[in-house]
Amino acid sequence: MKWIIKEEQAGMLIRDFLQQVGGFSRRILIAAKSAEGNILLNGVKQTVRGQLQAGDVLEVKLPPEPVSKWLFPESLELSIVYEDEAVLVINKPAGMPTLPSPKYKSGTVANGVLAHYEKIGNPHTIHVVTRLDKDTSGLLLIAKDRLSHSLLAKSQQQFTIKRKYLAIVEGEMAEDEGKINAPIGRKPGSIVERVVTEIGKPAVSHYKVKQRMDEHTLLEVELETGRTHQIRVHFSHIHHPLLGDDLYGGKKDYLNRQALHCHEISFLHPFTRKLHTTNARLPEDMEQAMKQLSND
């Protein structure tokens, strides 16, 4: 991470600059100050009590991060659609888990990213900012270090990270666009399934019709909140379950997984603060399903 000090920042202590301008939390500042970290002012190691002048170059190198015992580098074919020094955007295929679990210990996005980090010399662990279910395809945002993750996490809390999904639902939607406002919570007796319930957490989904077929509809869905299985639960709740989503009442006649794809993600870059938008086309299995549905 590197900054060129502006005129209005002259006179600030490095500590104050990193917290107020760089967005460093107390925990990340402690890591930067540690023996394994590095704070460089014009190429010379400096403490956080150093004072800044206009035109100074301030650089911070955070120490390597410990990797979870669940993770190991695994050479996998990842579709990287955007990458810079702070973030990574991956187009995840359906069937690939985002993170390892007792059921899926290998073949995950996280394991593949860790192998990628080894190749490029990134000493940090995996920081997934936006997650997708194993059988949902599309764009995933990953932070390449703990500071980027901390800043993007704040963006998530402020709802400045936007994701748009394409979903094929059963039946014909009555309206061309609409909003579903229905709280979501765990289904009693299940650790996986969610339901709309009055005691659940607030959940809001917005949708627009993109294409109508005889008995199915292609929708673009944007989330106002990010509850587990939100799109799947919401459309099942209004009697339009996702094609292929048998957990929530969808039929598998044309697709063997839920017809859900994150096709657009936009976020404020953690360092430049510029809006960045990435897109991913509909995957082949969903395209083929739509062709069959249109022909039928």
Phi and psi in degrees as a GROMACS rama.xvg file:
@    title "Ramachandran Plot"
@    xaxis  label "Phi"
@    yaxis  label "Psi"
@TYPE xy
-139.184  139.949  LYS-2
-133.157  145.125  TRP-3
-104.164  122.753  ILE-4
-72.7  131.048  ILE-5
-88.7279  165.014  LYS-6
-55.3437  -42.7231  GLU-7
-73.102  -10.5241  GLU-8
-98.8942  -6.00448  GLN-9
-60.6223  138.969  ALA-10
95.2863  -14.0032  GLY-11
-72.828  147.616  MET-12
-75.1304  149.872  LEU-13
-55.9722  -41.7897  ILE-14
-57.0105  -47.5823  ARG-15
-66.5593  -39.4721  ASP-16
-62.0057  -47.3063  PHE-17
-63.5387  -36.3238  LEU-18
-78.2787  -43.7845  GLN-19
-84.5458  -37.6193  GLN-20
-100.536  -45.3893  VAL-21
-77.2657  -16.0801  GLY-22
77.3752  19.1908  GLY-23
-68.0849  130.437  PHE-24
-78.558  169.546  SER-25
-60.2565  -40.4806  ARG-26
-64.7093  -41.9615  ARG-27
-71.4162  -34.8867  ILE-28
-63.2392  -40.7523  LEU-29
-61.5451  -40.2085  ILE-30
-64.0039  -40.7278  ALA-31
-65.227  -33.1736  ALA-32
-80.1591  -12.8318  LYS-33
-67.2474  169.117  SER-34
-61.1232  -29.3152  ALA-35
-88.3599  -11.0866  GLU-36
-89.5295  173.236  GLY-37
-145.955  126.706  ASN-38
-115.842  115.624  ILE-39
-115.577  130.825  LEU-40
-115.883  113.014  LEU-41
53.7707  38.7853  ASN-42
84.6896  -1.60287  GLY-43
-111.917  134.768  VAL-44
-61.2758  137.555  LYS-45
-142.238  155.999  GLN-46
-90.6723  171.585  THR-47
-71.8824  -7.79945  VAL-48
-88.26  -2.51505  ARG-49
-64.8502  148.652  GLY-50
-102.918  142.02  GLN-51
-96.3725  146.992  LEU-52
-123.401  154.954  GLN-53
-57.7293  134.156  ALA-54
91.3035  -11.9679  GLY-55
-61.2381  149.46  ASP-56
-108.635  114.837  VAL-57
-105.536  128.239  LEU-58
-130.401  137.45  GLU-59
-125.2  129.7  VAL-60
-116.939  115.189  LYS-61
-78.9493  150.256  LEU-62
-68.2598  159.159  PRO-63
-57.7739  150.621  PRO-64
-106.395  144.369  GLU-65
-67.2792  143.298  PRO-66
-99.4278  136.717  VAL-67
-55.4157  147.393  SER-68
-64.7622  -18.3822  LYS-69
-78.5749  -17.3253  TRP-70
-99.5913  144.797  LEU-71
-151.532  147.018  PHE-72
-66.3195  133.029  PRO-73
-138.863  125.145  GLU-74
-72.7966  104.561  SER-75
-127.295  155.884  LEU-76
-82.7231  107.093  GLU-77
-108.184  138.668  LEU-78
-93.2295  92.8111  SER-79
-87.2193  115.727  ILE-80
-98.9882  -16.2281  VAL-81
-158.002  141.882  TYR-82
-155.738  137.036  GLU-83
-142.225  -162.562  ASP-84
-69.9755  -16.2246  GLU-85
-113.869  -32.1738  ALA-86
-135.322  161.818  VAL-87
-138.55  131.509  LEU-88
-118.341  124.502  VAL-89
-118.363  138.809  ILE-90
-93.6408  99.6968  ASN-91
-81.8207  131.666  LYS-92
-77.0123  156.414  PRO-93
-63.8612  143.842  ALA-94
96.7174  -10.9597  GLY-95
-102.279  119.47  MET-96
-66.9721  149.047  PRO-97
-73.9428  -46.8862  THR-98
-126.106  153.401  LEU-99
-65.632  156.982  PRO-100
-151.725  170.126  SER-101
-54.6959  -30.3915  PRO-102
-82.3814  -35.5988  LYS-103
-123.708  90.727  TYR-104
-88.513  -21.1071  LYS-105
-133.249  173.313  SER-106
72.4734  21.1407  GLY-107
-97.2272  159.606  THR-108
-56.6398  -44.3754  VAL-109
-59.4804  -43.1185  ALA-110
-63.9741  -41.0631  ASN-111
-65.7522  -39.4923  GLY-112
-66.3769  -38.1292  VAL-113
-61.7953  -39.2584  LEU-114
-65.8003  -38.8978  ALA-115
-62.4494  -41.446  HIS-116
-61.4988  -38.4526  TYR-117
-61.2973  -39.4889  GLU-118
-66.7007  -39.0379  LYS-119
-94.9487  -2.9718  ILE-120
78.9457  28.8044  GLY-121
-87.2222  116.014  ASN-122
-84.4752  12.0884  PRO-123
-101.046  166.086  HIS-124
-90.6265  -174.675  THR-125
-83.6167  130.969  ILE-126
-127.103  91.3145  HIS-127
-80.2601  123.84  VAL-128
-90.3281  -46.8847  VAL-129
-121.019  132.833  THR-130
-109.601  159.089  ARG-131
-132.489  146.417  LEU-132
-58.4485  156.808  ASP-133
-53.553  -43.5045  LYS-134
-96.6119  11.8641  ASP-135
-98.7165  133.363  THR-136
-98.7519  168.095  SER-137
122.295  -162.265  GLY-138
-82.3174  131.89  LEU-139
-119.769  134.614  LEU-140
-101.825  126.325  LEU-141
-126.316  132.955  ILE-142
-88.7081  140.642  ALA-143
-93.1455  1.5955  LYS-144
-160.428  170.9  ASP-145
-68.9009  -31.2736  ARG-146
-68.4566  -47.9945  LEU-147
-57.2457  -40.5153  SER-148
-64.5587  -42.7953  HIS-149
-61.4613  -43.4273  SER-150
-68.6916  -40.0779  LEU-151
-71.0704  -31.4669  LEU-152
-63.1918  -38.3546  ALA-153
-64.3963  -39.6646  LYS-154
-61.409  -39.0417  SER-155
-62.4665  -41.6986  GLN-156
-65.6699  -28.1913  GLN-157
-93.3251  4.96351  GLN-158
60.4918  34.3617  PHE-159
-97.1127  -5.2066  THR-160
-93.2206  119.29  ILE-161
-113.242  134.486  LYS-162
-125.55  136.767  ARG-163
-118.69  136.689  LYS-164
-117.742  152.352  TYR-165
-108.737  130.99  LEU-166
-136.53  137.618  ALA-167
-100.816  117.963  ILE-168
-110.946  155.096  VAL-169
-77.8614  142.167  GLU-170
87.5825  172.064  GLY-171
-101.509  125.612  GLU-172
-70.9654  134.976  MET-173
-68.571  -37.2558  ALA-174
-110.295  154.267  GLU-175
-74.6187  -22.9666  ASP-176
-154.131  159.137  GLU-177
-173.63  -176.162  GLY-178
-137.954  135.212  LYS-179
-113.394  118.998  ILE-180
-120.317  96.9409  ASN-181
-150.301  121.823  ALA-182
-64.8904  146.914  PRO-183
-123.373  137.814  ILE-184
-144.772  177.47  GLY-185
-67.1909  144.19  ARG-186
-76.5879  129.768  LYS-187
-53.8962  130.991  PRO-188
85.9486  -1.16986  GLY-189
-124.942  140.862  SER-190
-95.4103  -7.68217  ILE-191
-108.411  -51.9601  VAL-192
-75.0952  143.057  GLU-193
-116.081  159.401  ARG-194
-142.51  160.215  VAL-195
-77.0068  125.316  VAL-196
-149.477  145.741  THR-197
-62.1717  -25.9699  GLU-198
-94.4744  9.19154  ILE-199
-81.9204  -178.771  GLY-200
-86.594  147.59  LYS-201
-55.2862  138.674  PRO-202
-146.724  126.999  ALA-203
-131.611  128.306  VAL-204
-124.796  138.775  SER-205
-113.377  141.953  HIS-206
-139.41  154.798  TYR-207
-135.312  139.604  LYS-208
-75.4968  127.454  VAL-209
-101.321  -35.6611  LYS-210
-157.053  136.542  GLN-211
-105.073  134.952  ARG-212
-119.689  176.41  MET-213
-57.12  -46.9736  ASP-214
-129.065  14.9062  GLU-215
-142.992  161.872  HIS-216
-139.1  133.255  THR-217
-90.2126  124.594  LEU-218
-118.477  151.172  LEU-219
-104.01  126.747  GLU-220
-120.803  133.434  VAL-221
-121.682  132.792  GLU-222
-93.2574  136.687  LEU-223
-92.2464  -24.956  GLU-224
-129.451  172.51  THR-225
-130.489  63.104  GLY-226
-81.7334  153.538  ARG-227
-57.8717  129.485  THR-228
60.8916  24.0086  HIS-229
-55.1631  -51.3233  GLN-230
-63.693  -43.3319  ILE-231
-61.88  -44.409  ARG-232
-69.2626  -45.1262  VAL-233
-60.6468  -45.1755  HIS-234
-77.532  -27.9126  PHE-235
-65.217  -38.67  SER-236
-61.5687  -35.1032  HIS-237
-96.095  18.5257  ILE-238
69.0657  32.4406  HIS-239
-133.106  66.0347  HIS-240
-63.168  156.766  PRO-241
-69.8724  140.128  LEU-242
-54.3097  132.513  LEU-243
83.5447  -5.87964  GLY-244
-95.1893  78.1348  ASP-245
-68.6924  -18.1647  ASP-246
-64.3111  -31.9915  LEU-247
-117.778  26.9222  TYR-248
96.5012  3.49261  GLY-249
-83.4923  153.255  GLY-250
-93.0876  146.979  LYS-251
-99.7119  24.2106  LYS-252
-62.8253  -34.9293  ASP-253
-117.429  -13.0913  TYR-254
-151.784  137.303  LEU-255
-96.1689  22.7474  ASN-256
-159.103  167.371  ARG-257
-63.7731  134.028  GLN-258
-80.1669  75.4351  ALA-259
-140.105  128.979  LEU-260
-143.072  124.094  HIS-261
-80.1653  105.236  CYS-262
-100.618  -9.15331  HIS-263
-149.146  136.615  GLU-264
-136.085  134.607  ILE-265
-132.099  141.671  SER-266
-154.666  155.081  PHE-267
-81.6062  123.523  LEU-268
-60.0076  134.91  HIS-269
-61.1281  -23.8116  PRO-270
-109.032  -45.6049  PHE-271
-79.7388  -22.6897  THR-272
63.8524  17.3191  ARG-273
-89.3174  146.907  LYS-274
-72.809  128.738  LEU-275
-122.167  130.306  HIS-276
-125.233  133.426  THR-277
-126.728  143.179  THR-278
-124.671  155.231  ASN-279
-141.414  128.662  ALA-280
-67.3386  163.876  ARG-281
-60.464  133.87  LEU-282
-69.445  162.278  PRO-283
-60.5302  -39.4602  GLU-284
-65.7305  -35.7324  ASP-285
-73.5835  -35.6124  MET-286
-62.7798  -44.5291  GLU-287
-63.751  -39.8135  GLN-288
-61.743  -41.2181  ALA-289
-66.5451  -37.2536  MET-290
-62.5397  -44.4981  LYS-291
-63.1036  -43.2553  GLN-292
-64.567  -38.9511  LEU-293
-67.5059  -40.962  SER-294
-67.0821  -40.9643  ASN-295
